[in-house]
């Protein structure tokens, strides 16, 4: 069973801010950046009014805080979402990489797995992609039973799921630098917006722009 991202504290955050978080997500999906910014500010301002919510937000600001405060596991379950620290095998030849991925694993291999790392996308595209991938969910409850069941083959030639194309990455077990932190389905939307991507070799705005270019080159 996947534990809430930051235990009881994140439960309070999602409960207090659920309506406003939905507003943020809807704004992202509509592409209205100004609305998104206003909604985001309103959401954060509202949830930090409670002492426990303020504490939870503080704990989610860095990868180290997430790893320290969350329940962890050494293995993953298909259809779940996970944070973890990673050090790529070929990092010296990679133009850039994320040292703290937020991944939906989709295929298991003997030495690791293939997954979708949402951090490679702008916030708007993260929300749209997750919304699209929910078509593969076994239910719409967004609780401990909810899993996104898909494989690489499910994505076809990426014409329908073009936002997934720049997010597909292979991860090797021997290069994991932390246990995996499971994100409960009720917190997937929240996790998308956490500012914990840690790119090496290129700043995040350039990574996101390059991902947008990759998406646009997918033949429709």
Protein Blocks (a to p, Z undefined) as FASTA:
>chain_A
ZZdfkljmlmmmmmmmmmmmmmmmmmmmnopaklmmmmmmmmmmmmmmpmklmmmmmmmm
pmklmmmmpccdfbdcehiacddddddfklmmpgbdcfbdcdddfbdcfklccdddfklp
cfklmmmmmmmmmmmpcbfnopakbccdddfklnmnolmmmmlmmmpccddfklpcbdcd
dddfklmmmmmmpckbccehiafklmmmmmmmmmmmpcZZ
